[in-house]
Amino acid sequence: MSQFEKLGYFIDYIIDDKYIGSITMEKPDRETIGYYGKITEVAIEDIIFSNKKRIKKGQTFYTIMYPLCGKLIKKQ
C-alpha cells in the first residue's frame, strides 16, 4: 500500500449524477470519506463555483469528500 502526502480534502458537488463543481478544505467536515460519506442537502442560498456553474437556492444536491494527495511518501 502506498502513502501520499495529504494536502487537504476536496468536496464534489453533484446534482442528478452530474458534477457541478468542487471546493478544497484543510480539514474534513465528515467522518467517512468517499461515497459512503455522501451528504444530501438543499441549498439555502445560491452556490457559485469558479467554473461559473451554480446551484440555485432550493435545489437538492449531494456532496462527496475525498482526500487531496500530493507526492508519494512511502511505497510498500
C-alpha positions as CSV (number, residue, x, y, z in Angstrom):
1,M,0.0,0.0,0.0
2,S,1.4,3.4,-0.9
3,Q,1.2,6.5,1.3
4,F,0.9,10.0,-0.1
5,E,1.4,13.5,1.4
6,K,-2.0,14.8,2.4
7,L,-2.6,18.3,1.1
8,G,-6.2,18.6,2.4
9,Y,-9.6,17.5,1.1
10,F,-11.9,18.4,-1.7
11,I,-15.7,18.1,-1.8
12,D,-17.5,17.4,-5.1
13,Y,-21.0,19.0,-5.5
14,I,-23.3,16.8,-7.7
15,I,-26.9,17.2,-8.9
16,D,-28.7,14.3,-10.6
17,D,-25.4,12.4,-11.0
18,K,-23.9,15.4,-12.9
19,Y,-20.7,17.1,-11.5
20,I,-21.3,20.8,-10.8
21,G,-18.1,21.9,-9.0
22,S,-15.8,21.3,-6.1
23,I,-14.2,23.2,-3.2
24,T,-11.0,22.4,-1.2
25,M,-10.7,22.3,2.6
26,E,-7.8,21.8,5.0
27,K,-9.7,19.6,7.4
28,P,-12.5,17.1,6.8
29,D,-16.1,18.1,7.5
30,R,-17.3,14.5,8.0
31,E,-16.1,11.2,9.4
32,T,-16.5,9.0,6.3
33,I,-14.5,9.7,3.1
34,G,-15.8,8.7,-0.3
35,Y,-19.3,7.5,-1.5
36,Y,-20.4,6.2,1.9
37,G,-19.9,9.7,3.4
38,K,-22.3,11.2,0.9
39,I,-24.5,14.0,2.3
40,T,-27.7,15.2,0.6
41,E,-28.6,18.8,1.2
42,V,-30.9,21.6,-0.1
43,A,-29.2,24.9,-1.0
44,I,-30.3,27.7,1.4
45,E,-28.7,30.2,-1.0
46,D,-27.1,30.2,-4.4
47,I,-23.7,28.5,-4.6
48,I,-21.5,29.7,-7.4
49,F,-18.3,27.8,-8.4
50,S,-15.1,29.1,-10.1
51,N,-16.2,27.2,-13.3
52,K,-19.2,29.6,-13.4
53,K,-21.7,26.8,-12.7
54,R,-24.2,27.3,-9.9
55,I,-26.6,25.6,-7.5
56,K,-29.7,27.6,-7.1
57,K,-31.4,28.3,-3.8
58,G,-33.8,25.4,-3.1
59,Q,-32.1,22.9,-5.3
60,T,-31.3,19.4,-3.9
61,F,-27.7,18.3,-4.3
62,Y,-25.2,15.9,-2.7
63,T,-21.6,16.2,-1.7
64,I,-18.8,13.6,-1.5
65,M,-15.5,14.3,0.1
66,Y,-12.1,12.9,-1.0
67,P,-8.5,13.4,0.2
68,L,-6.3,15.7,-1.9
69,C,-3.0,13.9,-2.2
70,G,0.5,15.1,-3.1
71,K,3.8,13.4,-3.7
72,L,4.5,9.7,-2.8
73,I,5.9,9.4,0.7
74,K,6.3,5.6,1.0
75,K,5.8,2.7,-1.3
76,Q,5.4,-0.8,0.1
